[in-house]
Amino acid sequence: MAAVAQLPVIMIGLHSVGIGSAAMYSKYRRHYIVGAFIVAAIITPPEPVSQVLMAIPMLVLYEVAVLILRVRERRKKASAKQEAP
């Protein structure tokens, strides 16, 4: 579970080095949802409630990371716009 909590940090780090963008993560959101439920099914006992309760925080952290990346991209565009003569 601790590795799952690091997801936003990993996504922001990849974005900082130019490997990912908010648009890319939004495009592959469906794949991540399926993957989150697969990981939750592997980690938890075979009970649907615990699987869903494990997948929901993973999905929320993913969406938070995408929102953070969108804000960062907007700020970067705004600062580039101000710097350009």
C-alpha positions in Angstrom: 0.0 0.0 0.0 2.9 2.3 0.7 4.0 2.1 -2.9 0.5 3.1 -4.1 0.8 6.3 -2.0 3.9 7.3 -3.9 2.0 7.3 -7.2 1.6 11.1 -7.4 5.3 11.6 -6.6 6.3 9.1 -9.3 4.0 10.7 -11.9 5.2 14.2 -11.1 8.8 13.0 -11.3 8.3 11.5 -14.7 6.6 14.7 -15.9 9.5 16.7 -14.6 11.9 14.8 -16.8 9.6 14.9 -19.8 8.3 11.4 -19.9 4.6 12.0 -19.1 2.0 14.7 -19.4 -1.5 15.3 -18.1 -2.9 14.6 -21.5 -1.1 11.3 -21.7 -2.3 10.2 -18.2 -5.8 11.3 -19.1 -5.7 9.3 -22.3 -4.7 6.1 -20.5 -7.0 6.6 -17.5 -9.2 3.6 -18.5 -6.1 1.3 -18.5 -5.1 2.6 -15.1 -8.6 1.9 -13.7 -8.4 -1.7 -14.9 -4.9 -2.1 -13.5 -5.9 -0.6 -10.2 -8.6 -3.2 -9.8 -6.3 -6.0 -10.8 -3.7 -4.9 -8.3 -6.4 -4.5 -5.6 -7.6 -8.1 -6.4 -4.1 -9.4 -6.0 -3.3 -7.5 -2.8 -6.5 -8.1 -0.9 -8.4 -11.2 0.1 -10.9 -12.6 -2.4 -13.7 -10.3 -1.3 -15.2 -7.6 -3.6 -15.7 -5.0 -0.9 -12.1 -5.0 0.2 -11.0 -4.9 -3.4 -13.0 -1.9 -4.1 -11.9 -0.2 -0.9 -8.3 -0.8 -2.0 -8.8 0.5 -5.6 -10.6 3.7 -4.6 -7.6 5.4 -2.9 -5.5 4.3 -5.9 -7.9 6.0 -8.3 -8.2 9.1 -6.2 -4.4 9.5 -6.0 -4.1 9.0 -9.7 -6.7 11.8 -10.3 -5.0 14.1 -7.8 -1.7 13.6 -9.7 -3.3 14.4 -13.0 -4.8 17.6 -11.6 -1.4 18.6 -10.2 0.2 18.0 -13.5 -2.4 20.1 -15.3 -1.8 23.0 -12.9 2.0 22.7 -13.4 1.5 22.7 -17.2 -0.7 25.8 -17.0 1.8 27.6 -14.8 4.7 26.7 -17.1 2.8 28.0 -20.1 1.9 31.2 -18.3 5.5 31.8 -17.2 6.7 31.1 -20.8 4.2 33.5 -22.1 5.3 36.3 -19.8 8.9 35.8 -20.5 8.4 36.0 -24.3 8.7 39.5 -25.6 
